[in-house]
């Protein structure tokens, strides 16, 4: 149990969380608490019980074994105004319907469209100096790149934030960023969210986002009915893309809009988080970069990779896995018990007995802390060492994309895009050097990133 000084309201626990968040040390504080209090411990805030865990067996129970015993909790009222009834804010039958609707759109034929990724990557590479002297900030560029590619994948129309986006596209991009910042703030406020005045700018941003996507939904429905396309890019009228396929599966326009906005969050933020963290660590490990480049050069001989070739680049995938282990895009997550239930471990004097979980209890599971446990990943668990993946296999100890029935549908899309970008960078740049001497400092919004950005110098091959 957390050693509360305030045993009634738990304000000491809340204060420490707020303070460490502002200091960009929230995740490290969580990790250290698990080391001190055990991998599963309880808290009490405003006389409501919560349980935190970094135990893989407990996380497996929450996400899989006793999946039906838990709901999304406060995610629905916070994210619902933007995301409606989409897959990330739905439980029960609504969630099952969303998953069944979306799953066919993540088959290999859809996620393996490398030419679409190459189109946007070419724009990204134009913005990166290769003289080995000029400092470039990659994190913002990756956010723009993933927004461009995700909107192309979903709508058949890219925002083109890396190049020539229209005023309407730019307005949506700005509104989407503001909406996500507001959602992240509400999560941070926790119980105090109810005392906050509505943010008029954020509410307007929600409406802009929903209205923008509704325009593409209307166009897709018109396409379904055999009418001419007026919104999508001309070169996408005959190719398959996410929205077009959804419009063939359902005529519920609100549902289509909601699902598109849900997937857009994952398509932009999680992949950008992975890419930013990946190049942050690669810039600090030149020996890893050169080993990766040798693998790419040997297997591809300078050619752009196809989908099957990407899958065969083992060391490249090990680099991505190791980045996901140390810097999971969603490092902390919550659920709420909808009935009395149990966790298999965390109770008793040795922490190996079951734990009772009462209905209404908030469950917080921290993959960031689990991924850095020395008893699971070895004494060098805090170090970036891709070679560990050549000899070790992990199950519930490694959860960058969640697990169980709600495992991320788009994980292959995200991994394919990240792999492709990494390979093309390895073919384009001989060296990558870090230009920020400061140690990693977390920036935690809806996803994890470096608060100092990713400042590097790159030299062309």
Protein Blocks (a to p, Z undefined) as FASTA:
>chain_A
ZZdfblmnommmmmmmmmmmmnopmmmmmmmmmmmnopbdcddeehiacdddfbfklmmm
mmmmmmmmpcekjmmmmmmmmnomafklcghjllmmmmmmmmmmmgfklmmmmklmmmmm
mmmmmmpccehmaccdfklmmmmmmmmmmmmmmnopafklmmmocfklmmmmmmmmmmmm
mmmmmmmnmmmmmmpccdfklmmmmmmmmmmmmmmmmmmmmmmnopacfkbcfklmmpcc
fklmmmmmpccfklmmmmmmmmmmmmmmmmmmmmmmmmmmmmmmmklmmmmmmmmmmmnn
opacdfklmmmmmmlmmmmmmmmmmmgfblbccdddfbdcddfbhgajkopaccdddehi
acdddfklmmmpfklnojklmpccfklmmmpccfklpcfkggajllcfklmmmmmmmmmm
mmmmmmmpmbdcdfbfbdcdddddfbccdfkbpadddddZZ
